Amino acid sequence: MKKLFLLLTSVALLSSPLWGQDVRQRLQENPGRYANVLHSYEAPETIVDTPAPAGYEPFYVSHYGRHGSRYHTSLRPVTRVSFLFDGLDSLGLLSPEGAKVHADLKKLEAYHDGQEGYLTLRGGREHQGIAQRLYERVPGVFSQAGRDRVVAESSYVQRCIQSLANFTMVLKAEAPQLRFDVYAGERFMRHISPGTSVPRNKSHDAVFDSVLNARFDPTRVMNAWFTDPWDAAQHLGHYDVRKFIYYVFYAGNISQCLVLDYPDVPDFYHYFTEDELFALWWAADVATFDSMANTLDNGCRFNETGRKILTDFIEKADAAVAGNDVAANLRFGHDSGLQPLLSYLRIKGYEDLIPMAEAPAKGWYSFEQMPMGSNLQMIFYKNAKGDVLVKLLRNERETTIPALKPWKGPYYRWKDLRNYFVNLP
């Protein structure tokens, strides 16, 4: 048996003494962040609100929320690697640590049985918390005479409907007089998640593979998991060893979403060193960036998705500003809707069009940009004259659009913001 697993290809690990220092520390502080878009929501420790200019009071909220923490959307992320472990186990190739990885995959597979794609308890708590903080932030929005209706629309996917239910029940508990119109169905996908059929960038897989190959050395892991790494590698089918290990990492990322449902949910991160986790996270961050945000590689292919969602924001805001009875328009969808919207708006963090492979080095971190429960909230204010201001909140934190100068602090005049919106290319 070979105790050393010599790589078939050379490994050119990137040396970046400056890049990533801040993010490495942030990942170490909260290892759940290694999960990228599967990371559970991190609420602000403190709500910071820049006071509105004198005389302006909040009267309307327009909201888009990604569903909360969930199960994997299918069993495949787990079974594609657990199946390979089954075969390697039958050949007697698993080391004691490899047998533990195998057992943890089987446990994760059992937990997903009949629950694929559904919201977890943690996901429900996330939306309850977001709703509670929104109410406490602008309670006056939900106590207006003559403006007591909340319109909540959801993707037809069950985890989004569950998120809507958790969110709206908190608002109803806080403001029992509110009337709720709740919708879900194919029709609402046209302005909640209209871009799921956008074709993938043709160079996506090649760029991802090159980054993974350059940054991740599988030698230690293969030696730790298998009694004969060479022999094990020959039984991985069409997966090379790096991709196989990456998929184990990906399968285990979901564990943090299940902690309230299953207190003994396995922790897969202890099977990797910090350097290995960082390399795997880096490759996943690159892939996530190109999959749902505009990059130089994909030629802004998500603009149409963002435009359709933004059009709905504008139309409903216009109606509220004109004087209807709606206190809030709530939308519950997916990262495949919200991320293109943020990218199209060029909101802070999305203002630069950069190559896919440079996302982590440029400070674009998917655990920060698009965790479970991510949200965009537009809070509308008006004064006695009827002048309207808008403040943007991304994941409940004040933000801006760098291309458009605010009027005061983080506040935009609605007429300026609307003009910016309708003139986006």
Helices and strands as residue ranges (DSSP letters): H 21-29, G 31-38, E 57-66, H 76-90, H 96-112, H 121-137, G 139-143, E 149-154, H 158-174, E 179-184, H 186-192, H 204-215, H 219-225, H 229-233, H 241-252, G 253-258, G 269-271, H 274-292, H 303-322, E 326-333, H 335-345, G 356-358, H 366-369, E 375-382, E 388-394, E 397-399, E 411-413, H 414-422
